[in-house]
Amino acid sequence: MLERQKIIHKYIAGCKSLREISRELGVSRQTVTKIIREYEEALMSDRPAEAVDEVLTTRPQYHSGPRRSPVVTQEVRKIVSECLKENDRRRYGSMRKQRMSIHDIRRMLERKGFKVSYSSVSRCVRSLRQEAKPRHTEAYIKQWYEPGSECEFDWGEVCLRIGGSQRKLYMAVFTLCHSNGRWAYLFRRQDTLAFMESHRDFIKEVGGVPRTMVYDNMRVAVKGFVGGKEPTPALLRMADYYGFSYRFCNARAGWEKGHVERSVGYVRSRAFDLDTEFSDFQAAQLHLAGVCAELNTEESSPSTSGKNESLADDLGALLPSPGQIGCFEMRECSVDKLSTVCINGSHYSVPDRLVGLKVSVRLYSMRIAVYHDGACVAEHERSWEKGRWTLDIDHYLDTLERKSGAIGGSCALRQMPQEMRVLYDKHFRDSGKDFVALLRFASQNGFRHDDILSACRELRRRGVRRLSADQVRVMMQTGAAPEESRPETPDPQRDIIESGSDAILSYLTGAMVSNRTAERRAEI
């Protein structure tokens, strides 16, 4: 551009010849001639002022012309074209999974004696496809939405390591169209219960109901397509309860809900591209909620300026929420002889007094609740592994009082926290009834297993080495958390003495039990 302006300036103001201008500026005479000719043609046009401005401001364009690869001859293009036609025939037949890839086409060309690179074959395939079906560029119309008018919903997949195991989770994403505010929730499955619970949690969090919900043709929203799209009973139930209307997008028309289509990938990238390992499911959900809260408040670019005001307008224009809809599936189950109910191949424990009776089970997306006579008698985290047993030892206290010897090898004990198992092995292995009595006392008085462990730690801090159920009960009643708790300093000599004392006490206990057994046999 600078050279063009200098050439024209020297030609007009300097009254120099084209040869002199070429020699002074070091530009070829053909280039100088071309630029001066364009300038003179602009002066001779109908609008000289505009034409001269265009000459001075338009960048020069260089047309290299179409170039063809020397190795991609007409014969090669003919072979590639035949391969593409064969792929089209296989697409609609029984060999749709055996269509030739670009690598396959390249290997076929090599067999026929043509030495062609992968990139050359790829360009040839792209060129032939564009010739067969020219690319159609479509324009889109930017929409404006009233605050609180529309909200878009969609699912997304994410793979995380939860507790050391690789898990595939599903992310329900909501986007308010006016402000582009985003909310997301994780679920283990993409089913109707998760669909309903995601809407319940979203409406509870934003404090209102959008006027229209927008969905694509997902199974949890669309029941059938005969005679038009028929909504599922779950969607109808939510629409009637919350009072929103719904709209379905056309098939393969993701631009009709472009807000949430982009939001799924954006939220997944911001939340889980760097952070992929979490201790449990709740930790992953809390992390996702924090990322969404950050996205809804940041104004880091011109496109997000004023987002806080738009989001406030959106939330203020929502319809009032009538409350939380019940999102569960009811089932009637019989309690088996192991005091469990079986749901989809997984067993869950219930109180042993219900063996042989009928109970009602409420299935939620993440948990189950068991009811009997209108009261909730058991709650468990829902398991998706068939053959898994989820047992609570508190459900077997009546049986364990009569069969205390069974507690040591019970699966319920193995599913207790590690510290509780250590407590049993160290202090109650020979007195199972006392351990059961301690658990019953805690259950009846509203104490948890953590309270039992806190009381045991306080007793050991005070110097008690052999714990009993009575001592732990008294400590829980009087308070297991003193005002000042000094840490117990390690003492190797004391540890040796304690270990020896424990061994002596165990030996004496065994001897006393043996003597009592011998006396009873003598009496018999």
C-alpha positions as CSV (number, residue, x, y, z in Angstrom):
1,M,0.0,0.0,0.0
2,L,2.8,2.4,0.9
3,E,4.6,1.7,-2.4
4,R,1.4,2.3,-4.4
5,Q,0.9,5.7,-2.7
6,K,4.6,6.6,-3.3
7,I,4.5,5.7,-7.0
8,I,1.3,7.7,-7.6
9,H,2.7,10.7,-5.6
10,K,6.0,10.7,-7.6
11,Y,4.0,10.4,-10.9
12,I,1.7,13.3,-10.1
13,A,3.9,15.7,-8.0
14,G,7.4,14.8,-9.3
15,C,6.4,14.6,-13.0
16,K,8.8,11.7,-13.3
17,S,8.7,9.0,-15.9
18,L,7.8,5.4,-15.1
19,R,11.4,4.3,-15.6
20,E,12.7,6.9,-13.1
21,I,10.1,5.9,-10.5
22,S,11.0,2.2,-11.0
23,R,14.7,3.0,-10.5
24,E,14.3,5.2,-7.4
25,L,11.9,2.9,-5.5
26,G,13.5,-0.4,-6.6
27,V,10.2,-1.6,-8.1
28,S,9.9,-3.4,-11.4
29,R,8.7,-1.2,-14.3
30,Q,5.8,-3.6,-14.9
31,T,4.4,-3.0,-11.4
32,V,4.8,0.8,-11.8
33,T,3.0,0.7,-15.1
34,K,0.2,-1.4,-13.7
35,I,-0.4,1.0,-10.8
36,I,-0.3,4.2,-12.9
37,R,-2.7,2.6,-15.4
38,E,-5.2,1.8,-12.6
39,Y,-4.9,5.3,-11.4
40,E,-5.5,6.8,-14.8
41,E,-8.5,4.5,-15.4
42,A,-9.9,5.7,-12.1
43,L,-9.6,9.3,-13.2
44,M,-11.5,8.5,-16.4
45,S,-14.4,6.7,-14.7
46,D,-17.8,8.2,-14.0
47,R,-17.0,8.8,-10.3
48,P,-13.3,9.7,-10.2
49,A,-13.1,10.7,-6.6
50,E,-14.5,7.4,-5.3
51,A,-12.5,5.4,-7.8
52,V,-9.2,7.1,-6.8
53,D,-10.0,6.5,-3.1
54,E,-10.6,2.8,-3.9
55,V,-7.2,2.6,-5.8
56,L,-5.4,4.2,-2.9
57,T,-7.0,2.2,-0.1
58,T,-7.6,-1.3,-1.6
59,R,-4.9,-3.8,-1.0
60,P,-3.5,-5.5,-4.1
61,Q,-4.6,-9.0,-4.8
62,Y,-2.5,-11.7,-6.3
63,H,-4.1,-14.6,-8.1
64,S,-1.9,-17.6,-8.2
65,G,-4.5,-19.5,-10.2
66,P,-5.7,-23.1,-9.5
67,R,-3.0,-25.5,-8.8
68,R,-3.2,-29.3,-9.2
69,S,-1.2,-31.9,-7.6
70,P,1.2,-33.5,-10.1
71,V,0.6,-37.0,-8.6
72,V,-3.2,-36.7,-8.5
73,T,-3.8,-37.4,-12.2
74,Q,-7.2,-37.8,-13.9
75,E,-6.8,-41.6,-13.6
76,V,-6.2,-41.2,-9.8
77,R,-9.3,-39.0,-9.5
78,K,-11.4,-41.5,-11.4
79,I,-10.3,-44.3,-9.0
80,V,-11.1,-42.2,-5.9
81,S,-14.4,-41.2,-7.3
82,E,-15.4,-44.9,-7.8
83,C,-14.4,-45.6,-4.2
84,L,-16.7,-42.8,-3.0
85,K,-19.5,-44.1,-5.0
86,E,-18.9,-47.6,-3.6
87,N,-19.0,-46.1,-0.1
88,D,-22.4,-44.5,-0.9
89,R,-23.8,-47.9,-2.0
90,R,-22.4,-49.6,1.2
91,R,-23.9,-46.8,3.4
92,Y,-27.4,-48.0,2.6
93,G,-26.7,-51.7,2.5
94,S,-25.5,-54.4,4.9
95,M,-21.9,-53.2,4.6
96,R,-22.3,-49.7,6.1
97,K,-19.6,-50.5,8.7
98,Q,-17.1,-51.6,6.0
99,R,-16.9,-48.3,4.1
100,M,-13.5,-47.4,2.9
101,S,-11.6,-44.7,4.7
102,I,-9.0,-42.4,3.2
103,H,-6.3,-44.8,4.3
104,D,-8.1,-47.6,2.5
105,I,-8.3,-45.6,-0.7
106,R,-4.6,-44.7,-0.5
107,R,-3.7,-48.4,0.0
108,M,-5.8,-49.3,-3.0
109,L,-4.0,-46.7,-5.2
110,E,-0.6,-48.1,-4.0
111,R,-1.7,-51.6,-5.1
112,K,-2.5,-50.2,-8.6
113,G,1.0,-48.6,-8.8
114,F,0.2,-45.0,-7.8
115,K,2.5,-43.4,-5.2
116,V,0.2,-40.9,-3.5
117,S,0.5,-39.4,0.0
118,Y,-2.4,-39.3,2.5
119,S,-2.8,-35.5,2.3
120,S,-3.1,-35.6,-1.5
121,V,-5.8,-38.3,-1.3
122,S,-7.6,-36.3,1.4
123,R,-7.6,-33.1,-0.7
124,C,-8.8,-35.2,-3.7
125,V,-11.7,-36.7,-1.7
126,R,-12.7,-33.2,-0.4
127,S,-12.6,-31.8,-3.9
128,L,-14.8,-34.5,-5.3
129,R,-17.3,-34.2,-2.5
130,Q,-17.6,-30.5,-3.0
131,E,-18.1,-31.0,-6.8
132,A,-20.8,-33.6,-6.1
133,K,-22.6,-31.6,-3.5
134,P,-21.5,-27.9,-3.3
135,R,-21.2,-26.5,0.2
136,H,-24.3,-24.4,1.2
137,T,-23.5,-21.5,3.5
138,E,-26.5,-20.7,5.6
139,A,-27.2,-17.5,7.4
140,Y,-28.7,-17.3,10.9
141,I,-30.9,-14.7,12.5
142,K,-29.9,-13.4,15.9
143,Q,-32.8,-13.5,18.3
144,W,-33.7,-11.2,21.2
145,Y,-35.5,-12.7,24.2
146,E,-37.7,-11.1,26.9
147,P,-36.3,-11.6,30.5
148,G,-37.5,-14.8,31.9
149,S,-39.2,-15.9,28.7
150,E,-37.2,-19.0,27.6
151,C,-34.8,-21.5,29.0
152,E,-33.0,-24.2,27.1
153,F,-32.1,-27.7,28.4
154,D,-29.7,-30.3,27.2
155,W,-27.6,-33.3,28.3
156,G,-23.8,-33.6,28.2
157,E,-21.4,-36.5,29.0
158,V,-18.3,-36.2,31.2
159,C,-15.7,-38.8,32.4
160,L,-14.3,-38.3,35.9
161,R,-12.4,-40.3,38.5
162,I,-14.6,-40.6,41.5
163,G,-13.0,-42.2,44.6
164,G,-10.2,-43.6,42.3
165,S,-12.5,-45.2,39.8
166,Q,-13.3,-44.0,36.3
167,R,-16.9,-43.0,36.0
168,K,-19.1,-41.8,33.1
169,L,-21.5,-39.2,34.4
170,Y,-24.2,-37.1,32.7
171,M,-24.5,-33.3,33.1
172,A,-27.9,-31.6,32.9
173,V,-27.4,-28.0,31.7
174,F,-29.9,-25.1,31.8
175,T,-29.3,-21.8,30.0
176,L,-31.5,-18.7,30.4
177,C,-31.7,-17.2,26.9
178,H,-31.9,-13.5,27.8
179,S,-28.8,-13.4,30.0
180,N,-27.1,-16.6,29.0
181,G,-27.0,-17.6,32.7
182,R,-25.9,-21.3,33.1
183,W,-26.7,-23.9,35.7
184,A,-25.5,-27.6,35.6
185,Y,-26.1,-30.7,37.7
186,L,-24.4,-34.2,37.6
187,F,-26.2,-37.5,37.5
188,R,-25.2,-41.1,37.2
189,R,-27.8,-41.9,34.6
190,Q,-29.7,-40.0,31.9
191,D,-33.2,-41.2,32.8
192,T,-36.6,-39.8,33.7
193,L,-35.8,-39.4,37.4
194,A,-32.6,-37.5,36.7
195,F,-34.6,-35.4,34.1
196,M,-37.2,-34.4,36.7
197,E,-34.7,-33.9,39.6
198,S,-32.6,-31.6,37.4
199,H,-35.6,-29.4,36.8
200,R,-36.6,-29.4,40.4
201,D,-33.1,-28.4,41.5
202,F,-32.8,-25.7,38.9
203,I,-36.1,-24.1,39.7
204,K,-35.3,-24.3,43.4
205,E,-31.9,-22.6,42.9
206,V,-33.0,-19.8,40.6
207,G,-36.2,-19.2,42.7
208,G,-38.6,-19.2,39.8
209,V,-40.0,-20.8,36.7
210,P,-39.2,-19.8,33.1
211,R,-42.2,-19.3,30.9
212,T,-41.0,-21.7,28.1
213,M,-38.7,-24.6,28.2
214,V,-36.9,-25.7,25.0
215,Y,-35.9,-29.3,24.3
216,D,-34.5,-31.3,21.5
217,N,-35.9,-34.8,20.6
218,M,-34.5,-36.5,23.7
219,R,-36.3,-39.7,24.9
220,V,-37.0,-38.3,28.4
221,A,-39.0,-35.4,26.8
222,V,-40.5,-36.9,23.6
223,K,-42.6,-40.0,23.9
224,G,-43.4,-40.6,20.2
225,F,-43.4,-38.9,16.8
226,V,-46.5,-40.4,15.2
227,G,-48.9,-37.5,14.3
228,G,-46.5,-35.0,15.9
229,K,-44.2,-34.9,18.8
230,E,-45.9,-36.3,21.9
231,P,-44.4,-35.3,25.3
232,T,-43.6,-37.9,28.0
233,P,-45.8,-38.2,31.1
234,A,-42.9,-36.8,33.1
235,L,-42.7,-33.6,31.0
236,L,-46.5,-33.2,31.2
237,R,-46.5,-33.6,34.9
238,M,-43.7,-31.0,35.4
239,A,-45.4,-28.6,32.9
240,D,-48.7,-28.8,34.8
241,Y,-47.1,-28.5,38.2
242,Y,-44.8,-25.6,37.5
243,G,-46.9,-23.9,34.9
244,F,-44.4,-23.6,32.1
245,S,-45.0,-24.3,28.4
246,Y,-42.5,-26.3,26.3
247,R,-41.2,-26.3,22.8
248,F,-39.3,-29.0,20.8
249,C,-36.6,-28.3,18.2
250,N,-36.6,-29.7,14.7
251,A,-34.5,-32.8,14.2
252,R,-30.8,-32.1,13.5
253,A,-31.3,-28.4,14.0
254,G,-29.1,-27.6,17.0
255,W,-29.0,-23.9,16.1
256,E,-32.6,-23.7,17.3
257,K,-31.2,-23.9,20.9
258,G,-27.8,-22.5,20.3
259,H,-27.4,-21.1,23.8
260,V,-27.4,-24.5,25.6
261,E,-25.6,-26.3,22.7
262,R,-22.6,-24.1,23.3
263,S,-23.1,-24.0,27.1
264,V,-22.7,-27.8,27.4
265,G,-19.2,-27.8,25.9
266,Y,-18.2,-24.5,27.6
267,V,-19.3,-25.6,31.1
268,R,-17.7,-29.0,30.7
269,S,-14.4,-27.4,29.5
270,R,-14.3,-24.8,32.3
271,A,-15.2,-27.3,35.0
272,F,-13.6,-30.6,34.1
273,D,-10.7,-30.1,31.6
274,L,-8.2,-29.5,34.4
275,D,-10.0,-31.0,37.4
276,T,-10.9,-34.6,36.7
277,E,-10.4,-36.4,40.1
278,F,-12.7,-36.1,43.1
279,S,-13.1,-37.9,46.4
280,D,-16.8,-38.5,45.9
281,F,-19.8,-37.6,43.8
282,Q,-20.8,-34.7,46.0
283,A,-17.4,-33.1,45.7
284,A,-17.7,-33.1,41.9
285,Q,-21.2,-31.6,42.1
286,L,-20.0,-28.8,44.5
287,H,-17.1,-28.1,42.1
288,L,-19.5,-27.8,39.1
289,A,-21.8,-25.5,41.1
290,G,-18.9,-23.3,42.0
291,V,-17.8,-23.0,38.3
292,C,-21.3,-22.2,37.2
293,A,-21.6,-19.4,39.9
294,E,-18.3,-18.0,38.6
295,L,-19.4,-18.1,35.0
296,N,-22.7,-16.3,35.9
297,T,-20.8,-13.4,37.5
298,E,-17.8,-12.8,35.2
299,E,-17.7,-10.0,32.7
300,S,-14.4,-10.7,31.0
301,S,-15.2,-9.8,27.4
302,P,-17.4,-7.3,25.4
303,S,-19.9,-10.1,24.8
304,T,-20.4,-10.6,28.6
305,S,-20.5,-7.0,29.6
306,G,-23.6,-6.2,31.6
307,K,-24.2,-9.8,32.3
308,N,-25.0,-9.3,36.0
309,E,-27.8,-6.8,35.1
310,S,-29.2,-9.1,32.4
311,L,-29.1,-12.0,34.8
312,A,-30.9,-10.0,37.5
313,D,-33.6,-9.0,35.0
314,D,-33.9,-12.7,34.0
315,L,-34.3,-14.0,37.5
316,G,-36.7,-11.1,38.5
317,A,-39.0,-11.9,35.6
318,L,-39.4,-15.7,36.4
319,L,-42.8,-17.1,37.3
320,P,-43.2,-17.9,41.0
321,S,-42.4,-21.5,42.0
322,P,-45.2,-23.5,43.6
323,G,-42.7,-25.7,45.5
324,Q,-40.8,-28.9,44.9
325,I,-42.3,-31.6,42.8
326,G,-41.9,-35.2,44.0
327,C,-39.4,-36.9,41.8
328,F,-39.5,-40.5,42.5
329,E,-40.8,-43.9,41.3
330,M,-42.9,-46.0,43.7
331,R,-42.5,-49.8,44.0
332,E,-43.9,-52.4,46.3
333,C,-41.3,-54.9,47.5
334,S,-41.2,-57.9,49.9
335,V,-38.5,-58.1,52.6
336,D,-36.5,-61.3,52.3
337,K,-35.1,-63.5,55.0
338,L,-31.8,-61.5,55.0
339,S,-33.9,-58.3,55.8
340,T,-33.2,-56.7,52.4
341,V,-35.3,-55.5,49.5
342,C,-34.0,-56.1,45.9
343,I,-34.2,-53.3,43.4
344,N,-32.9,-53.9,39.9
345,G,-30.5,-56.6,41.1
346,S,-29.1,-54.6,44.1
347,H,-30.0,-55.4,47.7
348,Y,-30.7,-52.8,50.4
349,S,-31.1,-53.6,54.1
350,V,-34.2,-52.6,56.2
351,P,-35.0,-53.2,59.9
352,D,-35.1,-56.9,60.7
353,R,-38.5,-56.6,62.2
354,L,-39.9,-56.3,58.7
355,V,-38.8,-59.7,57.4
356,G,-41.6,-61.2,55.4
357,L,-43.6,-58.0,55.1
358,K,-44.5,-55.7,52.2
359,V,-42.8,-52.2,52.1
360,S,-43.0,-49.3,49.7
361,V,-39.8,-48.1,48.1
362,R,-39.3,-44.7,46.6
363,L,-36.6,-44.7,43.9
364,Y,-34.8,-41.4,43.4
365,S,-32.0,-40.8,40.9
366,M,-29.3,-40.9,43.7
367,R,-30.9,-42.7,46.6
368,I,-33.8,-44.9,47.7
369,A,-36.2,-44.6,50.7
370,V,-38.1,-47.5,52.2
371,Y,-41.5,-46.8,53.9
372,H,-43.7,-49.0,56.1
373,D,-47.1,-47.8,57.5
374,G,-46.4,-44.3,56.2
375,A,-43.0,-43.9,58.0
376,C,-39.6,-43.9,56.5
377,V,-37.7,-46.9,57.9
378,A,-34.5,-46.9,55.8
379,E,-32.5,-44.7,53.4
380,H,-29.6,-45.7,51.2
381,E,-27.5,-44.3,48.4
382,R,-28.7,-45.9,45.2
383,S,-26.4,-48.5,43.6
384,W,-26.2,-49.2,39.9
385,E,-24.1,-52.4,40.2
386,K,-26.1,-55.6,40.0
387,G,-25.4,-58.0,42.8
388,R,-24.2,-55.3,45.2
389,W,-25.3,-55.4,48.9
390,T,-25.8,-52.2,50.8
391,L,-26.2,-53.0,54.5
392,D,-26.7,-50.9,57.6
393,I,-25.7,-52.8,60.9
394,D,-28.3,-50.7,62.8
395,H,-31.0,-52.6,60.9
396,Y,-29.9,-55.9,62.4
397,L,-29.6,-55.0,66.1
398,D,-32.6,-57.1,67.2
399,T,-31.2,-60.2,65.6
400,L,-27.6,-59.5,66.7
401,E,-28.7,-59.3,70.3
402,R,-29.8,-63.0,70.1
403,K,-27.0,-64.0,67.7
404,S,-24.1,-61.9,68.9
405,G,-21.5,-64.4,67.7
406,A,-22.5,-63.6,64.1
407,I,-21.4,-60.0,64.2
408,G,-17.7,-60.7,63.7
409,G,-18.1,-62.2,60.3
410,S,-21.1,-60.2,59.1
411,C,-21.1,-58.2,55.9
412,A,-22.9,-55.3,57.8
413,L,-19.8,-55.0,60.0
414,R,-17.5,-54.9,57.0
415,Q,-19.5,-52.0,55.5
416,M,-19.1,-49.9,58.7
417,P,-16.4,-47.2,58.7
418,Q,-12.8,-48.4,59.2
419,E,-12.5,-46.9,62.7
420,M,-15.6,-48.6,63.9
421,R,-14.3,-52.0,62.6
422,V,-11.0,-51.3,64.4
423,L,-12.9,-50.4,67.6
424,Y,-14.8,-53.7,67.5
425,D,-11.7,-55.8,66.8
426,K,-9.7,-54.2,69.5
427,H,-12.2,-53.8,72.4
428,F,-15.4,-55.8,71.7
429,R,-14.4,-58.9,69.8
430,D,-15.1,-61.1,72.9
431,S,-18.1,-59.1,74.0
432,G,-20.3,-58.7,70.9
433,K,-23.5,-58.1,73.0
434,D,-21.8,-55.0,74.6
435,F,-21.0,-53.7,71.1
436,V,-24.6,-54.3,70.0
437,A,-25.9,-52.6,73.1
438,L,-23.7,-49.6,72.4
439,L,-25.0,-49.3,68.9
440,R,-28.6,-49.6,70.1
441,F,-28.0,-46.8,72.7
442,A,-26.5,-44.6,70.1
443,S,-29.4,-45.2,67.7
444,Q,-32.1,-44.6,70.3
445,N,-30.6,-41.4,71.6
446,G,-29.8,-39.8,68.2
447,F,-26.0,-40.4,68.3
448,R,-24.0,-41.3,65.2
449,H,-21.0,-43.5,64.7
450,D,-18.8,-40.3,64.7
451,D,-20.1,-39.6,68.2
452,I,-19.1,-43.1,69.4
453,L,-15.6,-42.6,67.9
454,S,-15.2,-39.2,69.5
455,A,-16.1,-40.6,72.9
456,C,-13.6,-43.4,72.5
457,R,-10.8,-40.9,71.5
458,E,-11.6,-38.8,74.5
459,L,-11.5,-41.8,76.8
460,R,-8.1,-42.8,75.5
461,R,-6.8,-39.2,75.9
462,R,-7.8,-39.5,79.5
463,G,-5.7,-42.6,79.9
464,V,-8.4,-45.4,79.5
465,R,-6.8,-48.3,77.5
466,R,-9.5,-51.0,77.8
467,L,-12.8,-49.5,76.7
468,S,-16.2,-50.8,77.7
469,A,-19.7,-50.0,76.4
470,D,-20.6,-48.4,79.8
471,Q,-17.7,-46.0,79.6
472,V,-18.5,-45.0,76.1
473,R,-22.1,-44.4,76.9
474,V,-21.3,-42.2,79.9
475,M,-18.8,-40.2,77.8
476,M,-21.4,-39.6,75.0
477,Q,-24.0,-38.5,77.6
478,T,-21.6,-36.1,79.5
479,G,-20.0,-34.8,76.3
480,A,-17.2,-36.2,74.2
481,A,-15.6,-32.9,73.3
482,P,-13.9,-31.2,76.2
483,E,-13.0,-27.5,76.1
484,E,-9.2,-28.1,75.9
485,S,-7.9,-31.2,74.2
486,R,-4.2,-31.7,74.5
487,P,-2.6,-34.0,71.9
488,E,-1.3,-37.3,73.0
489,T,2.5,-37.3,72.7
490,P,4.0,-40.5,71.4
491,D,5.9,-42.6,74.0
492,P,7.5,-45.8,72.6
493,Q,8.1,-47.2,76.1
494,R,4.5,-46.7,77.1
495,D,3.3,-48.3,73.9
496,I,5.3,-51.4,74.7
497,I,3.8,-51.5,78.2
498,E,0.3,-51.1,76.8
499,S,0.8,-53.9,74.3
500,G,2.0,-56.2,77.0
501,S,-0.9,-55.3,79.2
502,D,-3.4,-56.0,76.5
503,A,-1.8,-59.4,75.8
504,I,-1.9,-60.3,79.5
505,L,-5.5,-59.2,79.8
506,S,-6.4,-61.2,76.7
507,Y,-4.6,-64.3,78.2
508,L,-6.4,-63.9,81.6
509,T,-9.8,-63.5,79.8
510,G,-9.2,-66.7,77.8
511,A,-8.1,-68.6,80.9
512,M,-11.2,-67.5,82.9
513,V,-13.5,-68.5,80.0
514,S,-11.7,-71.9,79.9
515,N,-12.1,-72.5,83.6
516,R,-15.8,-71.6,83.5
517,T,-16.3,-74.0,80.6
518,A,-14.4,-76.8,82.5
519,E,-16.6,-76.2,85.7
520,R,-19.8,-76.4,83.7
521,R,-18.7,-79.7,82.1
522,A,-17.8,-81.1,85.5
523,E,-21.2,-80.1,86.9
524,I,-22.9,-81.9,83.9
